[in-house]
Amino acid sequence: MSGSGGGGAPARPATGGEAVAAGASADWLDAVRWDAAGLVTAIAQDADSGRILMVAWMNREALAETARSGRAVYFSRSRQRLWRKGEESGHGQAVRELRLDCDGDAVLLQVGQAGGIACHTGRESCFFSRWEDGRWVVVDPVLKDPESIYK
Amino acid sequence: MSGSGGGGAPARPATGGEAVAAGASADWLDAVRWDAAGLVTAIAQDADSGRILMVAWMNREALAETARSGRAVYFSRSRQRLWRKGEESGHGQAVRELRLDCDGDAVLLQVGQAGGIACHTGRESCFFSRWEDGRWVVVDPVLKDPESIYK
């Protein structure tokens, strides 16, 4: 994965490239504020459309593999194991940029979404329900039948 | 707050407006999957630029007030109280759209960001550090000195 490009970020550091955590290769993982379960919030944003596709979790291993491979790898809390996005659905995510927030407890991925579908329901984004006058209304179409995705 | 417009969402429901949680006014809050601490992850996205501004938390009261007032209200875990975004900094967020994800454990706000600054460091976004070859590099400029924001 390249650290540059994508997400509308400036092509060059605007501050002269001040390093938050430089040095040995694992230091950047120590800069993340892992929660009590060893996890950090991970947000995937479509690098082309800007749409928020999903929110998931990463443990140290998942984040390290994501950076190394350039493919989004999460930690499934329900299955308690690494979840290489797309391993079953084919809807993998190529990571174009990776960012950390100011208090270190969330990472933001700019991704190229395979198939244009991130959600297990067959929709582009997991955020397909919109608040309207006191209820959640499904406003996004199913692009592909989940039964044909997970077979 | 209006439930329509903003965020590139379709002007009309694409599925005919299937209600996820209709009925009495508090039902929509019950559709949220609150964690053990009674919180849900909340992401603020700039409705104009599409940039992810910050990630925070909401409890039931914060989310209810956000929907009612049209102003982003979070729950500060460090201070253990409601945090009306902008109450100290002046950098409030007008909520143009509110969405819930497929498993109900994250909400996404499309906001108009006052002052164009969401981060307490005086930057537009809290995600100002980018991964580059094994380190986090600060790539976004400080738009306003924090000392002049919090005085």
Chai-1 contact restraints between the chains, C-beta under 6 A:
chainA,res_idxA,chainB,res_idxB,connection_type,confidence,min_distance_angstrom,max_distance_angstrom,comment,restraint_id
A,G3,B,W131,contact,1.0,0.0,6.0,A-B,restraint_1
A,G3,B,E132,contact,1.0,0.0,6.0,A-B,restraint_2
A,G3,B,D133,contact,1.0,0.0,6.0,A-B,restraint_3
A,P13,B,V137,contact,1.0,0.0,6.0,A-B,restraint_4
A,P13,B,V139,contact,1.0,0.0,6.0,A-B,restraint_5
A,A14,B,V139,contact,1.0,0.0,6.0,A-B,restraint_6
A,A14,B,D140,contact,1.0,0.0,6.0,A-B,restraint_7
A,A14,B,P141,contact,1.0,0.0,6.0,A-B,restraint_8
A,T15,B,V138,contact,1.0,0.0,6.0,A-B,restraint_9
A,G17,B,V137,contact,1.0,0.0,6.0,A-B,restraint_10
A,E18,B,V138,contact,1.0,0.0,6.0,A-B,restraint_11
A,A19,B,R135,contact,1.0,0.0,6.0,A-B,restraint_12
A,A19,B,V137,contact,1.0,0.0,6.0,A-B,restraint_13
A,V20,B,S129,contact,1.0,0.0,6.0,A-B,restraint_14
A,V20,B,W136,contact,1.0,0.0,6.0,A-B,restraint_15
A,A21,B,R135,contact,1.0,0.0,6.0,A-B,restraint_16
A,A21,B,W136,contact,1.0,0.0,6.0,A-B,restraint_17
A,A22,B,R135,contact,1.0,0.0,6.0,A-B,restraint_18
A,S25,B,G134,contact,1.0,0.0,6.0,A-B,restraint_19
A,W28,B,G134,contact,1.0,0.0,6.0,A-B,restraint_20
A,W28,B,R135,contact,1.0,0.0,6.0,A-B,restraint_21
A,W28,B,W136,contact,1.0,0.0,6.0,A-B,restraint_22
A,A31,B,W136,contact,1.0,0.0,6.0,A-B,restraint_23
A,G50,B,G50,contact,1.0,0.0,6.0,A-B,restraint_24
A,I52,B,L108,contact,1.0,0.0,6.0,A-B,restraint_25
A,V55,B,A106,contact,1.0,0.0,6.0,A-B,restraint_26
A,L98,B,W131,contact,1.0,0.0,6.0,A-B,restraint_27
A,R99,B,F127,contact,1.0,0.0,6.0,A-B,restraint_28
A,R99,B,R130,contact,1.0,0.0,6.0,A-B,restraint_29
A,L100,B,S129,contact,1.0,0.0,6.0,A-B,restraint_30
A,L100,B,W136,contact,1.0,0.0,6.0,A-B,restraint_31
A,D101,B,C126,contact,1.0,0.0,6.0,A-B,restraint_32
A,D101,B,F127,contact,1.0,0.0,6.0,A-B,restraint_33
A,C102,B,C119,contact,1.0,0.0,6.0,A-B,restraint_34
A,C102,B,T121,contact,1.0,0.0,6.0,A-B,restraint_35
A,C102,B,C126,contact,1.0,0.0,6.0,A-B,restraint_36
A,A106,B,V55,contact,1.0,0.0,6.0,A-B,restraint_37
A,L108,B,I52,contact,1.0,0.0,6.0,A-B,restraint_38
A,L108,B,F127,contact,1.0,0.0,6.0,A-B,restraint_39
A,C119,B,C102,contact,1.0,0.0,6.0,A-B,restraint_40
A,T121,B,C102,contact,1.0,0.0,6.0,A-B,restraint_41
A,C126,B,D101,contact,1.0,0.0,6.0,A-B,restraint_42
A,C126,B,C102,contact,1.0,0.0,6.0,A-B,restraint_43
A,F127,B,R99,contact,1.0,0.0,6.0,A-B,restraint_44
A,F127,B,D101,contact,1.0,0.0,6.0,A-B,restraint_45
A,F127,B,L108,contact,1.0,0.0,6.0,A-B,restraint_46
A,S129,B,V20,contact,1.0,0.0,6.0,A-B,restraint_47
A,S129,B,L100,contact,1.0,0.0,6.0,A-B,restraint_48
A,R130,B,G3,contact,1.0,0.0,6.0,A-B,restraint_49
A,R130,B,R99,contact,1.0,0.0,6.0,A-B,restraint_50
A,W131,B,G3,contact,1.0,0.0,6.0,A-B,restraint_51
A,W131,B,L98,contact,1.0,0.0,6.0,A-B,restraint_52
A,E132,B,G3,contact,1.0,0.0,6.0,A-B,restraint_53
A,D133,B,G3,contact,1.0,0.0,6.0,A-B,restraint_54
A,G134,B,S25,contact,1.0,0.0,6.0,A-B,restraint_55
A,G134,B,W28,contact,1.0,0.0,6.0,A-B,restraint_56
A,R135,B,A19,contact,1.0,0.0,6.0,A-B,restraint_57
A,R135,B,A21,contact,1.0,0.0,6.0,A-B,restraint_58
A,R135,B,A22,contact,1.0,0.0,6.0,A-B,restraint_59
A,R135,B,W28,contact,1.0,0.0,6.0,A-B,restraint_60
A,W136,B,V20,contact,1.0,0.0,6.0,A-B,restraint_61
A,W136,B,A21,contact,1.0,0.0,6.0,A-B,restraint_62
A,W136,B,W28,contact,1.0,0.0,6.0,A-B,restraint_63
A,W136,B,A31,contact,1.0,0.0,6.0,A-B,restraint_64
A,W136,B,L100,contact,1.0,0.0,6.0,A-B,restraint_65
A,V137,B,P13,contact,1.0,0.0,6.0,A-B,restraint_66
A,V137,B,G17,contact,1.0,0.0,6.0,A-B,restraint_67
A,V137,B,A19,contact,1.0,0.0,6.0,A-B,restraint_68
A,V138,B,T15,contact,1.0,0.0,6.0,A-B,restraint_69
A,V138,B,E18,contact,1.0,0.0,6.0,A-B,restraint_70
A,V139,B,P13,contact,1.0,0.0,6.0,A-B,restraint_71
A,V139,B,A14,contact,1.0,0.0,6.0,A-B,restraint_72
A,D140,B,A14,contact,1.0,0.0,6.0,A-B,restraint_73
A,P141,B,A14,contact,1.0,0.0,6.0,A-B,restraint_74
